[in-house]
């Protein structure tokens, strides 16, 4: 009975490793196929092509394409230090740019919440109307749902920006490291 359990455990580990390696190898084929057949997923008039594009964005195949790219860049970066530093600087620059841009979503979120509270509580209106003539009219709950989008943008897209700023501040802030004070 112990042999069956041992074979089952080692068999499961072997199956998992086989799956991992085969998906890493197949990622090269998947990239080549997607690049060589753009008409299958870039034809926006075809609903099936749109579904291929949406599916591929959340698929195992796309994960392994990105994971393999990560492994390749890491392997090259371990042997060529300049490649790693260039990658780090590029990713930090991207995080700074995106984070600073979407940090303004926090201000928009606060201003929209103030408007919602004023319209709902002070003016006792169930909807908001913007425009002259053909106006844009939506229920307050529609605008309240939009706040979830702003909150998601702030959390997801500003988290990397906050991390980069904290790491950068660690090397340039005027706070002395512990143990370096005068006695």
N, C-alpha and C positions, 0 to 999 in steps of 0.2 A: 504494500500500500504506500510505503514511503517512496518507492521508485516512481509510482504514478504521480504522486504530488511533486516530486523533484522534476520529472520530465515535463509536467504541466507548467511549473514555474519557469524552468529554463526554456521550454518551448515558447512560452508567452514572451519572454525577454528576447529570444531569438527572432520571433515574428515581429516584435516591435522594432528591433534594430534593422531587420530586412525592410520593413515598411519605410523607416526613416531614410535609409540609404537609397532605396529605389525612388523615393520622391525627390531626393536631392538630385539624383542623376536625371530623372524625368523633367526637372525644372528647366534644364537647358533646351530640351525638345519643346516644352511648353512656350518658352520665350520665342524660340525660332518660329514655331507655328503661328503664334499670335502676331508676330511682326511680319511674317510672309503672307498672311491672309487677313489684312486689315478690313476687307470688304465684309467679312463675317461678323465684325463687331463694331464697325464705325458707320454703318448705314443706319442713320437715325430715323429714317422713314419706315424701316422694317422693325416691327415690334419684337420679333424673335432676336434680332441683332441687339436691341436694347437690353433684352433679358440676358443675353450672353455677357454683355458688358457688366451688368449689375451682378450677375452670378459670379463672374470671374473676380470681381472686387472683394467678395467675401468667401472665396473658395480656398480649399486646401492647396490647390495648384498655385494660386497667387501667393499664399503664405510661403510656400517653399521656394518660389522664385525670389522673394524678398529675403528669406532666410539664407539662401545660397549666395545671393549678392553680399549679404552681411558677412558670411563666412569667407568669401573671396577677398573682400576689402580688408577684413581683419587679418587674414593670412598674409596678404601683400604688405599691410601696415606693420606687421611684426618683423618683417625682413627689411622694409624700407621705411625708416622713421619719418621721412618727409611726407610720404603718402598719408600716414596716420595723422600727422599734425595738420595737413591740408584738409583732411576729412573733418577733424575736430573743429577747425576754424570755420569751415563751411556750414557745419551743423549748428554751431553756436550763432553764426550770423543769421541763419535761417530762423532759429528759435527767437532771437532778438527781434527780427523784423516782424515775424508773425505775432509774437507775443505783444509787442508794443501796439501793433495795429488793432488786435482784438481786445486789448485792455480798455479801449474806448467803448467796447460793448458794455462794460460795467457802468460807465456813465450813462449811456443810453438806457440801460436797464433801470437805473435809479430814477432818471427823469420820467420814463414811461410809467413807473410805479406811482410816482407822485401825481401824474396826470390821471391815472386810473382812480386813485383814492379821491382826488378832488371831484372828478366827474361822478363817481358812484356815491360818495357820502355828502358832499356839499351841494352839488346840483341835482342829486337824486335821479340821475339818468341811467337807463339800462344799456345805452349804446353811445357810440361816439361817431360824429359825422364831420368829415373834412372835405372842403371843396365848395365851389360855387357852381351852380347849374347841376351837372351830373356829379353828385357827391359820392365820396367813398364812405360807406356806412357799415359798421360792423358792431356786433355785440361786445360788451366789456370783456366777456369771457374769451373772445377771440384774441384780444390784446393781452390778456393775462396769460394765455397759452404761449404767446410770443416771448414772454419773459423766461419761459423754460429754455427756449433756444438761446437767448442771451446768456443765461446761467451756464448752459452746456459749453458755449463758446469760451466763456471766461475760465471755467474749470479746465477744460480739455486743452485749449490752445495757449493759455497763459501759464500753465503748470511748468512747461519746459522753460519758458521765459524766466519764471521765478527761480527755478533751479539754476539756470545759467547765471543770473544776477547774484545769487547767493554764493556760488562757487567763485565768481569773479571778485566779489567783495571780499572773500576770504583771503585773497592774495594782495588786495590793494587797500583794504580798510586801515584806518589808523589804530585799530585795537591791537595792542601788543599781545603776542602769544603768551600763554601761561608760563610762569617761571622766568620771565625776562624782566620782571620789575626790579627796581633797585631796593636794596635793603638798608 
